[in-house]
């Protein structure tokens, strides 16, 4: 028996059950039929995010809350950033993670948004929109205003935060050792886009702010429906839920919960970027070593 053919057939059969980048692409007779599933496909489509298993508190032998930053300038993090412009944006086939989140908030699919990673104080859509748009007038427009006249539109400037302005994402998660299964696990708790302060967009040095925090387990269904590009096989795109749960990103730890009121690394490793990176690696290794030490005897 040719096992290579058996493996290939099995792989092809598995891929047929997954969501395609564009549904009905090969069967569509007109462009408007691309992306629309048949009634039979809609009935058979039970694709949902993989549910988390229940973890009892007494099974958690060790736990540590960790904050990380995902820099979108790194190539491995590009699926969270692109696409930000072009014809592909109009098709709604793929959207950057920022658009997925902000559109879900505006559409009312995400109803609870917070101003910090502790998820205590909620943030309204009005508060978010105030951080997205800045309207000002030029010097010539101010002369019209001082004269009591209506300001012509050409003298009004509007600055708005878009997907390509997103600098990075902050995530908070919980590393814990499950003594029942004897392994170290990770559970993401929240995610936050970091964008320039709209009032400093035209300055040489921009200030960056946390736009909003969303509780990750509450938005998994939305992130599962949104697909990111798979450069190895466009027929099987990744969902943002899969990418984040599988930790398919490059990040740097900037904070671990601590006795000093959860101070950040930069607060005690000041003006030394190299030492901050080394401290982030030390925290990472400390968590890894706990699992290794459990198996040493």
DANORTA-V29498 format. One line per field, one symbol per residue. ss: DSSP state (~ for helix, > for strand, _ for the rest). phi: phi as a letter, one per 30 degrees, with the letter a starting at -180 (. if undefined). burial: + if it has 9 or more other ideal C-beta (glycine too) atoms within 8 Angstrom, else -. Layout:
# DANORTA-V29498
ss: ???
phi: ???
burial: ???
This chain:
# DANORTA-V29498
ss: __~~~~~~~~~~~~~_______________~~~_____~~~~~~____________~~~>>>>>>>>>>>>___~~~~~~~_____~~~~~_____~~~~~~~~~~_______>_______>__~~~~~~__>>>>>_~~~~~~~~______~~~>>>>>__~~~__>>>>>>>>>>>____>>>>>>>>>>>>>>_~~~_______>>>>>>>>~~~~~~~~~~_>>_________>>~~~~~~______>>>>>________~~~~____~~~~~~~~~~~~~~~~~~~~~~___
phi: .ddddddddddddddddcdddbdiddcdcbedddjcdddddddddcdbddddddcddddddbbadbcbbcddddddceedccdcajdddddidbbdeddddddddddidcccbbcbdchccdbdddddddccbbcbbddddddddddicdddddcccbcbdbdddddabcbbbbdbcdddciadbbbdcabbdcbddddcdcddcdccbddacbdeedcdddddddccdcdcaddbddddddddddhdacbbdcabdaddihdddddcbdhbddddddddddddddddddddddcca
burial: -----+--------+-----+-+++--+----++++----+-------+-----+---++---+++++++++----+++++-++----+----++++++++++++----+--+++++-----+---++--++++--++--++-++-----+---++--+-+-+-++++++++++++++-----+++-+++++++++++-++-------++++++++--++-+++-+++++-----+++++++++---++-+-++++--------+---+------++-++--++--++-++--+---
